[in-house]
């Protein structure tokens, strides 16, 4: 097997890339995820593997980035915002369908792994990967190794409460996990859209809010400034706990260029240190970082 296949199973799309032995892209694709259909999701992944191997004429190793995690206790998926995976023996079913071993990791772990390997965090010892998109994920890599943890939840900052909340942020929005005020309910794209709707009564997607803020619209700017402050508080709590060399961001909202100056300026108030050397950087490979990291699971 001279090729590594990486797959990123998202809530709306399945992205895949084949890397050759030197890390160059040999093939890639993107297809829609069969939402809320577990059996069809397994079959779609099998079809992607078949197409990849036909394209490169080789039997590939298969690494997969996914929402949530495989429980060490049960072998079942837990904590996935693609809720039709939860409680299912996903890895076992996919391995049975493919007839080979599959290495699975949380999608944010894959992002961090990719960027630590040959991206904007290359050479760093401790890397925290953040995804701010449909959900709010986190992953931890130390010396280029993914840290999973005893409970397979290392890096799951999105289901901690928003730190240092103001009175109007308590108790916070309800979360699908059953609690309220989780960072994911504030920092995900839907979280930003929901906050804008609470402020204005207008239902607008996060991307439109960012565009309107850039154009100078007052309501959009206020919502985005509040979101940026919450992101800074959330990442300050990560720095206080892990003290990473680099925090690398992926997901749709990571493309806001101003974040990389504004958030480090804001997090100074909350980080328990006289100086802060942690760097905040965008993913070098953008949306492809997670899928490349899945391929690197077989390094």
C-alpha positions in Angstrom: 0.0 0.0 0.0 1.9 3.0 -1.2 -1.0 5.4 -1.1 -2.9 6.8 1.9 -6.6 7.6 1.6 -8.0 10.2 3.9 -11.8 10.8 4.3 -13.5 13.6 6.1 -17.0 12.6 7.0 -18.9 15.9 7.6 -22.5 16.6 8.3 -23.2 17.7 4.7 -20.3 16.4 2.7 -17.8 13.6 2.4 -14.4 14.8 1.3 -11.6 12.4 0.3 -8.0 12.7 -0.8 -5.3 10.1 -1.7 -1.7 11.0 -0.8 1.3 9.3 -2.3 4.3 8.2 -0.2 5.7 11.8 -0.4 2.5 13.4 0.7 1.5 14.7 -2.7 -2.2 14.6 -3.7 -2.8 11.8 -6.2 -6.6 12.0 -6.3 -9.5 13.8 -4.5 -13.2 14.1 -4.5 -16.2 15.5 -2.6 -19.7 14.0 -2.4 -22.8 14.7 -0.4 -23.3 13.0 3.0 -26.6 10.9 3.2 -27.9 12.8 6.2 -29.8 10.9 8.8 -29.2 7.6 7.0 -26.7 5.4 8.7 -26.7 2.5 6.2 -26.4 4.9 3.2 -23.5 6.7 4.9 -21.5 3.4 5.2 -22.3 2.6 1.6 -21.3 6.1 0.4 -17.9 5.7 2.2 -17.4 2.3 0.6 -18.1 3.9 -2.8 -15.5 6.6 -2.2 -12.9 4.0 -1.2 -13.6 2.0 -4.4 -13.4 5.1 -6.6 -10.1 6.2 -5.0 -8.5 2.8 -5.4 -9.6 2.6 -9.0 -8.2 6.0 -9.7 -4.7 5.3 -8.3 -4.7 1.6 -9.1 -3.6 0.6 -5.6 -5.1 -0.7 -2.4 -4.9 2.2 0.0 -4.7 2.6 3.7 -7.9 4.2 5.0 -8.0 7.0 7.6 -11.3 8.7 8.5 -12.0 11.9 10.3 -15.5 12.0 11.9 -17.6 14.1 14.2 -17.6 12.8 17.8 -15.6 9.8 18.8 -15.5 6.0 19.2 -16.2 5.1 22.8 -13.4 3.0 24.3 -16.1 1.4 26.6 -18.6 0.3 24.0 -17.0 0.7 20.6 -20.0 2.9 19.6 -20.0 6.4 18.3 -20.7 9.1 20.9 -20.9 12.9 20.9 -21.4 13.3 17.2 -23.4 16.3 16.0 -24.2 14.1 13.0 -26.6 12.4 15.4 -27.5 9.4 13.2 -24.0 8.0 13.9 -24.4 8.1 17.7 -24.8 4.7 19.4 -23.7 2.8 16.2 -20.7 0.5 15.8 -19.5 2.7 13.0 -15.9 1.7 12.8 -16.7 -2.0 13.0 -19.4 -1.7 10.3 -17.2 0.2 8.0 -14.3 -2.2 8.5 -16.6 -5.1 7.8 -17.9 -3.4 4.6 -14.3 -2.7 3.4 -12.7 -5.9 4.6 -9.8 -4.1 6.2 -8.7 -2.0 9.1 -9.8 1.7 9.3 -8.2 4.3 11.5 -10.8 6.8 12.8 -10.2 10.0 14.7 -12.2 13.1 15.6 -12.2 15.6 12.7 -10.6 18.3 14.7 -7.8 15.9 15.7 -7.3 15.3 12.0 -7.0 19.0 11.4 -4.4 19.4 14.1 -2.5 16.3 12.8 -2.4 17.6 9.3 -1.2 21.1 10.3 1.4 19.6 12.7 2.7 17.4 10.0 3.3 19.9 7.2 1.1 22.9 7.7 1.1 26.1 9.7 2.0 24.3 12.9 4.8 22.2 11.5 7.6 21.8 14.0 5.5 22.8 17.0 5.4 20.4 20.0 1.9 21.1 21.2 -0.8 21.9 18.7 -4.5 22.6 19.4 -6.8 22.4 16.4 -10.1 24.3 16.4 -13.0 23.8 13.9 -15.6 26.6 13.9 -18.2 25.7 11.3 -21.3 23.6 11.6 -20.1 22.7 15.0 -17.2 23.7 17.3 -14.6 21.0 17.5 -11.2 20.7 19.1 -8.3 18.3 18.8 -4.9 17.9 20.5 -1.6 16.8 18.9 1.7 16.4 20.9 4.9 15.7 19.1 2.8 14.9 15.9 0.8 12.3 17.8 -2.9 12.6 18.3 -3.9 12.6 21.9 -7.2 10.8 22.3 -7.4 10.5 26.1 -8.8 7.8 28.4 -12.4 8.7 27.5 -11.7 9.6 23.8 -12.7 13.2 24.5 -9.3 15.0 24.6 -9.8 18.5 23.1 -13.6 18.6 23.3 -13.6 22.2 24.3 -16.9 22.9 22.5 -18.9 21.2 25.3 -17.5 23.2 28.1 -19.4 26.3 29.2 -18.6 29.7 27.8 -16.0 31.0 30.3 -16.4 34.3 32.1 -19.9 34.9 30.9 -21.7 38.2 31.2 -25.2 38.2 32.9 -26.9 38.2 29.5 -25.0 35.1 28.5 -26.4 33.0 31.3 -27.7 30.3 31.1 -27.0 30.4 27.4 -28.7 28.6 24.5 -29.8 25.0 24.7 -27.3 22.5 23.2 -28.1 19.2 21.6 -25.9 17.5 24.2 -28.6 18.3 26.8 -27.0 21.2 28.6 -27.1 24.9 28.0 -24.4 27.5 27.3 -21.9 25.2 25.7 -19.2 27.0 23.6 -20.6 25.2 20.5 -24.0 27.0 21.0 -22.1 30.3 20.7 -19.2 29.8 18.4 -20.5 27.5 15.7 -21.9 29.0 12.5 -25.5 28.2 13.6 -24.6 29.7 17.0 -23.6 33.0 15.4 -26.7 33.0 13.3 -28.9 32.3 16.3 -27.3 35.1 18.3 -27.9 37.5 15.4 -31.5 36.4 15.3 -31.9 37.1 19.0 -30.5 40.6 18.6 -32.4 41.6 15.4 -35.3 39.1 14.9 -33.7 38.4 11.4 -32.8 34.8 10.3 -29.5 35.0 8.4 -26.7 32.5 7.8 -23.4 33.1 9.5 -21.7 33.7 6.1 -24.1 36.5 5.4 -23.5 38.1 8.8 -19.7 38.1 8.1 -20.3 39.7 4.7 -22.6 42.3 6.1 -20.3 43.1 8.9 -17.4 43.7 6.5 -19.7 46.1 4.6 -20.2 48.1 7.8 -23.7 47.1 8.8 -24.0 48.0 12.5 -26.1 45.0 13.7 -23.9 42.5 11.9 -20.7 44.2 13.2 -22.0 44.0 16.8 -22.9 40.4 16.5 -19.5 39.5 15.0 -17.6 41.5 17.6 -19.5 39.6 20.4 -18.7 36.3 18.7 -15.0 37.3 18.4 -14.9 38.1 22.1 -16.4 34.8 23.0 -13.9 33.0 20.8 -11.1 34.8 22.6 -12.5 33.8 26.0 -12.9 30.2 24.9 -9.3 30.0 23.6 -7.9 31.7 26.6 -9.3 28.9 28.7 -7.6 26.4 26.4 -4.3 28.2 26.8 -4.6 28.2 30.5 -5.1 24.5 30.5 -2.8 23.2 27.7 -0.4 26.1 27.0 -0.1 25.1 23.3 2.6 26.4 21.0 0.1 26.9 18.2 -3.7 27.1 17.9 -4.7 26.3 14.3 -8.2 27.1 13.1 -10.3 25.5 10.4 -13.9 25.5 9.4 -15.9 28.2 7.5 -15.6 30.9 10.2 -11.8 30.5 10.4 -11.6 32.4 7.1 -12.3 35.7 8.8 -8.9 37.3 8.4 -9.2 39.8 11.2 -9.5 37.0 13.8 -5.7 36.4 13.8 -4.9 39.8 15.1 -8.1 40.6 17.1 -8.4 37.3 19.1 -4.8 37.3 20.5 -5.3 41.0 21.4 -8.5 40.1 23.3 -7.3 36.9 25.0 -4.6 38.8 26.9 -7.2 39.8 29.5 -8.0 36.1 30.3 -4.7 34.2 29.9 -3.0 33.6 33.3 0.5 34.7 32.2 2.7 37.7 32.0 3.3 37.0 28.3 1.7 34.9 25.6 3.7 33.2 23.0 1.0 30.9 21.7 0.4 31.6 18.0 -3.1 31.7 16.4 -3.0 30.7 12.7 -5.3 29.6 10.0 -5.0 26.1 8.6 -2.5 26.1 5.7 -4.6 23.6 3.7 -8.0 25.3 4.6 -10.9 22.9 4.2 -8.5 20.2 3.1 -6.6 20.0 6.4 -9.0 17.6 8.0 -9.0 15.2 5.1 -5.2 15.3 4.8 -4.9 14.7 8.6 -7.1 11.6 8.2 -4.6 10.2 5.6 -1.7 11.0 7.9 -3.3 8.7 10.6 -1.4 5.9 8.8 2.0 7.7 8.9 
